[in-house]
């Protein structure tokens, strides 16, 4: 049990609330203005407008606490913080929505974050645990004067900054970044090591039509450390044209898995280009409507034991490649049992770069005209790969 202090002054327009109450480890918040207001399941707090909601969330302490939002739309101007030990939870993306209020971004270079928080002060500022689940997050970009006027700025959905971070069953709409790169769903960490990496898990998260260049779902150790976990069962949908960037990416992964995800209409399925990687598995992902790369691996770090198995990548007309490697060191690479489909102008090169690489490429199925052409100086062994039959009457493979 924890004590939750409630600041009365912030709720002058709402129902009367006792100045301090001993609550369980879950507090309940309602979108109904007639909520009784004591924070229990039967008497949830009134979070029916942004003034009440923002003040309530600010007043709640860090600690092992589940902040449970009920059904409905919760409007915020300041965003929902995720304090140390918090789990912020709704009743599911179809029932609970966190939405940015109208008129929050009015001038150039303003940014908004709907759920979470971060602090680049180093390992000492990391939270120990943070979790967000079972929500829809609506950036409400058309309600922002800065967006309507095409001014520089950004709206991101959820960012966590913790040693143990989890984002699960969250749907994201109406975010944007202009003109630079955005990170609608992002987990930061710092200071993890090979022996003791921090942990980040992103599961069943959907990002729909972020406007602008973005790594839509990303996990990144800020200072070159290591982070373990995975991105699984997620969906990213883009416009099939610029500006857009990657479905997934970031850096510092160790014993990390990207599996059973879908990306549609982005420049690239996955981009990993920062810091070091070790024992990373890409399995059973389906990437369609890509107009640049399937997997882009480029950077100055060390890339050891990358495995690509059972993935399907479909490129439209592109001057890119299904796999591109341009890294300082690439060891124990395995590309096996994948399907590579090129539509429109066929690619003649399926993999390039990685002149210092070693590993194996085998048992893949590729479109007619595609082949694995590897650098002469590499130690990549190319086994038997099978050509797919040509499509019939424009049908797919």
C-alpha positions as CSV (number, residue, x, y, z in Angstrom):
1,X,0.0,0.0,0.0
2,X,1.1,3.5,-0.7
3,X,-0.1,6.9,0.4
4,X,-1.2,9.2,-2.5
5,X,-1.4,12.9,-1.6
6,X,-4.0,14.8,-3.6
7,X,-3.7,18.6,-4.1
8,X,-7.1,20.2,-3.5
9,X,-6.3,23.5,-5.1
10,X,-6.0,22.0,-8.5
11,X,-9.5,20.6,-8.3
12,X,-11.3,23.8,-7.2
13,X,-13.9,23.3,-10.1
14,X,-14.3,19.6,-9.4
15,X,-15.9,17.6,-6.7
16,X,-14.5,17.8,-3.2
17,X,-11.5,15.5,-2.5
18,X,-10.0,14.7,0.8
19,X,-6.5,16.3,1.1
20,X,-4.8,13.0,1.7
21,X,-6.0,9.4,1.3
22,X,-4.4,6.0,1.7
23,X,-5.1,4.2,-1.5
24,X,-4.2,0.8,-2.9
25,X,-1.6,0.3,-5.5
26,X,-4.2,1.1,-8.2
27,X,-5.9,4.4,-8.7
28,X,-8.8,4.8,-11.1
29,X,-9.6,7.8,-13.3
30,X,-12.8,8.3,-15.2
31,X,-13.6,10.5,-18.2
32,X,-17.1,11.2,-16.7
33,X,-17.6,14.6,-15.1
34,X,-19.9,13.1,-12.5
35,X,-17.2,10.8,-11.2
36,X,-17.3,10.8,-7.3
37,X,-13.6,11.4,-7.0
38,X,-11.8,9.2,-4.4
39,X,-9.7,7.1,-6.8
40,X,-11.2,3.7,-6.1
41,X,-12.7,1.4,-8.7
42,X,-16.2,2.4,-7.5
43,X,-15.4,6.1,-6.9
44,X,-12.8,7.0,-9.6
45,X,-11.1,10.4,-9.8
46,X,-12.7,12.9,-12.3
47,X,-10.4,13.2,-15.3
48,X,-13.0,14.6,-17.6
49,X,-11.1,17.8,-18.7
50,X,-7.4,18.7,-19.2
51,X,-7.2,21.0,-16.1
52,X,-8.4,18.3,-13.7
53,X,-6.5,15.5,-15.4
54,X,-3.1,17.3,-15.6
55,X,-3.3,18.5,-12.0
56,X,-4.2,15.0,-10.7
57,X,-1.4,13.3,-12.5
58,X,1.1,15.9,-11.4
59,X,0.1,15.3,-7.8
60,X,0.5,11.6,-7.7
61,X,3.8,10.3,-6.4
62,X,6.4,7.9,-7.9
63,X,6.3,4.4,-6.6
64,X,4.7,1.1,-7.5
65,X,1.4,2.4,-8.8
66,X,-1.0,1.4,-11.6
67,X,-2.8,4.5,-13.0
68,X,-5.9,3.0,-14.5
69,X,-7.8,5.0,-17.1
70,X,-11.4,4.0,-17.7
71,X,-13.3,4.0,-21.0
72,X,-13.6,7.3,-22.9
73,X,-11.4,10.1,-24.2
74,X,-9.0,11.8,-21.8
75,X,-7.7,15.2,-23.0
76,X,-4.4,16.6,-21.8
77,X,-2.3,19.7,-22.4
78,X,0.8,18.6,-20.4
79,X,0.8,14.9,-21.4
80,X,0.5,11.9,-19.1
81,X,3.8,11.5,-17.1
82,X,5.1,8.0,-16.3
83,X,6.8,8.3,-12.9
84,X,9.2,5.8,-11.5
85,X,7.4,2.5,-10.9
86,X,4.2,3.5,-12.7
87,X,2.1,1.4,-15.0
88,X,-0.2,3.6,-17.1
89,X,-3.1,1.5,-18.3
90,X,-6.4,1.8,-20.2
91,X,-9.1,-0.6,-21.0
92,X,-7.8,-1.3,-24.5
93,X,-7.1,0.8,-27.6
94,X,-10.8,0.6,-28.7
95,X,-12.1,1.9,-25.3
96,X,-9.5,4.3,-23.8
97,X,-7.9,7.2,-25.7
98,X,-5.4,9.8,-24.5
99,X,-5.7,12.8,-26.8
100,X,-3.7,16.1,-27.0
101,X,-5.8,19.1,-26.4
102,X,-6.4,21.6,-29.2
103,X,-4.1,24.6,-29.4
104,X,-1.1,23.2,-27.5
105,X,1.4,23.8,-30.3
106,X,1.1,27.4,-31.6
107,X,4.6,28.5,-32.4
108,X,7.6,27.2,-34.4
109,X,9.8,24.4,-32.9
110,X,7.3,23.4,-30.2
111,X,7.0,19.7,-29.3
112,X,4.5,17.6,-27.4
113,X,4.8,14.2,-25.8
114,X,1.5,12.5,-24.9
115,X,2.6,9.7,-22.5
116,X,6.0,9.2,-20.7
117,X,9.1,11.3,-20.3
118,X,12.9,11.3,-20.5
119,X,15.9,13.0,-19.1
120,X,19.4,12.9,-20.7
121,X,21.1,13.4,-17.4
122,X,22.7,10.0,-17.5
123,X,22.2,6.7,-15.6
124,X,21.4,8.5,-12.4
125,X,18.2,9.9,-13.9
126,X,16.9,6.6,-15.3
127,X,13.7,5.2,-13.8
128,X,13.8,1.7,-12.4
129,X,10.5,0.6,-14.1
130,X,7.9,2.1,-16.4
131,X,5.1,0.5,-18.4
132,X,2.3,1.8,-20.7
133,X,-0.4,-0.5,-22.0
134,X,-3.9,-0.9,-23.4
135,X,-4.4,2.6,-24.8
136,X,-5.0,4.6,-27.9
137,X,-2.9,7.7,-28.2
138,X,-4.2,10.5,-30.4
139,X,-1.7,13.3,-31.2
140,X,-4.5,15.5,-32.6
141,X,-2.1,17.2,-35.0
142,X,-4.9,19.0,-36.9
143,X,-5.9,20.7,-33.7
144,X,-2.5,22.4,-33.4
145,X,-2.1,25.8,-35.1
146,X,1.6,25.2,-35.6
147,X,0.9,22.0,-37.6
148,X,-1.9,23.7,-39.7
149,X,0.5,26.5,-40.5
150,X,3.3,24.0,-41.5
151,X,5.7,25.3,-38.8
152,X,8.6,23.2,-37.5
153,X,7.6,21.0,-34.6
154,X,6.6,17.5,-33.5
155,X,4.1,15.4,-31.6
156,X,5.3,12.1,-30.2
157,X,3.1,9.5,-28.6
158,X,5.0,7.6,-25.9
159,X,8.6,7.8,-24.7
160,X,9.9,5.8,-21.7
161,X,13.3,6.3,-19.9
162,X,13.9,3.3,-17.6
163,X,16.1,0.3,-16.8
164,X,13.0,-1.9,-17.3
165,X,10.6,-0.4,-19.9
166,X,7.5,-2.0,-21.5
167,X,5.0,-0.7,-24.0
168,X,2.1,-3.1,-24.9
169,X,-1.1,-3.0,-26.8
170,X,-1.0,0.7,-27.7
171,X,-2.3,2.2,-31.0
172,X,-1.0,5.6,-32.2
173,X,-2.6,8.0,-34.6
174,X,-2.2,11.7,-35.7
175,X,1.5,12.3,-34.7
176,X,3.9,14.2,-36.8
177,X,7.5,15.5,-37.1
178,X,8.6,18.5,-39.3
179,X,11.1,18.8,-40.7
180,X,13.5,16.4,-38.9
181,X,13.1,12.8,-37.8
182,X,10.5,11.9,-35.2
183,X,10.1,8.9,-32.8
184,X,6.4,8.3,-32.2
185,X,7.0,5.3,-29.9
186,X,10.4,5.2,-28.3
187,X,12.3,3.6,-25.4
188,X,15.6,5.3,-24.2
189,X,18.1,3.9,-21.8
190,X,21.7,4.5,-20.9
191,X,24.6,2.8,-19.2
192,X,23.7,-0.9,-19.9
193,X,26.5,-3.4,-20.4
194,X,26.9,-6.7,-22.1
195,X,26.8,-8.4,-18.7
196,X,23.9,-6.2,-17.3
197,X,21.9,-4.7,-20.2
198,X,18.9,-2.6,-19.6
199,X,15.6,-4.1,-20.8
200,X,13.0,-2.8,-23.3
201,X,10.0,-4.7,-24.6
202,X,7.5,-3.3,-27.2
203,X,4.6,-5.7,-27.9
204,X,1.5,-5.3,-30.1
205,X,2.0,-1.6,-30.8
206,X,0.5,0.0,-33.9
207,X,1.6,3.3,-35.5
208,X,-0.7,4.6,-38.2
209,X,0.4,7.2,-40.8
210,X,2.8,9.3,-38.8
211,X,3.4,12.4,-40.9
212,X,7.0,13.2,-41.6
213,X,10.3,11.2,-41.4
214,X,10.3,8.8,-38.5
215,X,11.6,5.7,-36.9
216,X,8.2,4.8,-35.9
217,X,9.0,2.2,-33.1
218,X,12.5,2.4,-31.7
219,X,14.7,1.3,-28.8
220,X,18.0,3.1,-28.2
221,X,20.7,3.1,-25.6
222,X,21.6,6.8,-25.5
223,X,25.3,6.6,-24.6
224,X,26.5,3.5,-26.5
225,X,25.5,1.0,-23.8
226,X,23.5,-2.2,-24.3
227,X,19.8,-2.9,-24.1
228,X,18.0,-6.3,-24.4
229,X,14.4,-7.2,-25.1
230,X,12.4,-7.0,-28.3
231,X,9.9,-5.5,-30.7
232,X,7.2,-8.1,-31.4
233,X,3.7,-8.3,-33.0
234,X,3.8,-4.6,-34.0
235,X,2.3,-2.8,-37.0
236,X,3.5,0.3,-38.8
237,X,1.6,1.8,-41.7
238,X,2.9,4.7,-43.8
239,X,1.9,6.5,-47.0
240,X,4.1,4.6,-49.4
241,X,6.0,7.7,-50.3
242,X,8.3,10.4,-48.8
243,X,8.4,11.7,-46.2
244,X,8.7,8.6,-44.2
245,X,11.5,6.4,-42.9
246,X,11.8,3.2,-41.0
247,X,9.2,1.0,-39.3
248,X,11.7,-0.1,-36.5
249,X,15.2,0.8,-35.5
250,X,17.7,2.4,-33.1
251,X,20.9,1.0,-31.4
252,X,22.8,-0.8,-28.7
253,X,20.8,-4.1,-28.9
254,X,22.1,-7.3,-27.4
255,X,20.1,-10.5,-27.2
256,X,17.3,-8.6,-28.9
257,X,14.5,-9.9,-31.1
258,X,12.4,-8.2,-33.8
259,X,9.8,-10.7,-34.7
260,X,6.3,-11.2,-36.1
261,X,5.8,-7.6,-37.1
262,X,4.3,-5.9,-40.2
263,X,5.3,-2.7,-42.0
264,X,3.4,-1.3,-44.9
265,X,4.3,1.7,-47.1
266,X,7.5,3.0,-45.5
267,X,10.9,3.7,-47.0
268,X,12.5,0.8,-44.9
269,X,11.4,-2.0,-42.7
270,X,14.3,-1.8,-40.2
271,X,17.2,0.6,-39.8
272,X,19.9,-0.2,-37.3
273,X,22.7,2.4,-37.5
274,X,23.9,3.4,-34.0
275,X,26.3,1.9,-31.5
276,X,27.0,-1.9,-31.2
277,X,24.8,-4.9,-31.7
278,X,25.3,-8.5,-30.6
279,X,23.0,-11.6,-31.0
280,X,20.1,-9.9,-32.7
281,X,17.3,-11.9,-34.4
282,X,14.9,-10.7,-37.1
283,X,12.3,-13.4,-37.6
284,X,9.0,-13.8,-39.4
285,X,8.5,-10.2,-40.2
286,X,6.4,-9.1,-43.2
287,X,7.4,-5.8,-44.9
288,X,5.3,-4.7,-47.9
289,X,5.1,-1.6,-50.1
290,X,8.7,-0.5,-49.2
291,X,10.2,2.0,-51.6
292,X,13.9,1.9,-50.5
293,X,15.2,-0.9,-48.3
294,X,14.1,-4.0,-46.5
295,X,16.8,-4.0,-43.9
296,X,19.4,-1.2,-43.7
297,X,22.4,-1.9,-41.4
298,X,24.9,1.0,-41.4
299,X,27.0,2.6,-38.8
300,X,30.4,2.8,-37.2
301,X,29.9,0.1,-34.5
302,X,30.3,-3.6,-34.3
303,X,27.6,-5.9,-35.5
304,X,27.9,-9.5,-34.3
305,X,25.6,-12.4,-34.8
306,X,22.7,-10.8,-36.8
307,X,20.2,-13.5,-37.9
308,X,17.5,-12.9,-40.5
309,X,15.2,-15.8,-40.8
310,X,11.7,-16.3,-42.2
311,X,11.1,-12.7,-43.2
312,X,9.2,-11.4,-46.2
313,X,10.3,-8.1,-47.8
314,X,8.5,-6.6,-50.8
315,X,10.1,-3.6,-52.6
316,X,8.4,-1.5,-55.2
317,X,10.5,0.3,-57.8
318,X,13.7,1.2,-55.8
319,X,17.3,2.0,-56.2
320,X,17.9,0.4,-52.8
321,X,18.1,-3.2,-51.8
322,X,16.4,-5.8,-49.7
323,X,19.5,-6.0,-47.5
324,X,22.2,-3.3,-47.3
325,X,25.2,-3.5,-45.0
326,X,27.7,-0.7,-44.6
327,X,29.3,-1.1,-41.2
328,X,32.7,-1.1,-39.6
329,X,32.5,-4.8,-38.5
330,X,30.0,-7.5,-39.4
331,X,30.5,-11.0,-38.1
332,X,28.5,-14.2,-38.1
333,X,25.8,-12.9,-40.4
334,X,23.0,-15.4,-41.2
335,X,20.3,-14.7,-43.9
336,X,18.2,-17.8,-44.2
337,X,14.7,-18.9,-45.4
338,X,13.6,-15.4,-46.3
339,X,11.3,-14.3,-49.2
340,X,12.5,-11.3,-51.3
341,X,10.1,-9.9,-53.8
342,X,10.8,-6.9,-56.1
343,X,8.0,-5.2,-58.0
344,X,8.3,-2.8,-60.8
345,X,11.9,-2.4,-62.1
346,X,13.7,-5.5,-60.8
347,X,16.8,-5.1,-58.6
348,X,19.9,-6.9,-59.8
349,X,21.6,-6.7,-56.4
350,X,19.9,-8.0,-53.3
351,X,22.7,-7.4,-50.8
352,X,25.6,-5.0,-51.0
353,X,28.1,-3.4,-48.7
354,X,29.6,-5.4,-45.8
355,X,33.0,-5.9,-47.5
356,X,34.4,-7.2,-44.2
357,X,31.5,-9.6,-43.4
358,X,31.5,-13.3,-42.6
359,X,28.6,-15.6,-42.4
360,X,26.1,-17.5,-44.6
361,X,23.3,-16.8,-47.0
362,X,21.1,-19.7,-48.0
363,X,17.7,-21.2,-48.6
364,X,16.1,-17.9,-49.5
365,X,13.4,-17.5,-52.2
366,X,13.8,-14.5,-54.5
367,X,12.1,-12.7,-57.4
368,X,13.3,-13.4,-60.9
369,X,16.3,-11.2,-61.7
370,X,17.3,-10.9,-58.0
371,X,20.6,-12.4,-56.8
372,X,22.9,-12.2,-53.8
373,X,26.0,-10.4,-55.0
374,X,28.4,-10.1,-52.1
375,X,31.7,-8.2,-52.0
376,X,34.7,-10.1,-53.2
377,X,36.7,-9.5,-50.1
378,X,34.0,-10.7,-47.7
379,X,33.8,-14.2,-46.2
380,X,30.1,-14.6,-46.8
381,X,29.2,-18.1,-48.0
382,X,26.3,-18.0,-50.5
383,X,24.5,-21.3,-50.6
384,X,21.6,-22.4,-52.7
385,X,18.8,-19.9,-53.1
386,X,15.6,-20.5,-55.1
387,X,14.0,-18.2,-57.7
388,X,10.3,-17.7,-57.2
389,X,8.0,-18.3,-60.2
390,X,7.0,-15.1,-62.0
391,X,3.7,-13.6,-61.0
392,X,0.7,-14.5,-63.2
393,X,-1.4,-11.6,-64.6
394,X,0.1,-9.2,-62.1
395,X,-0.7,-11.3,-59.1
396,X,1.7,-11.5,-56.2
397,X,4.0,-14.4,-55.1
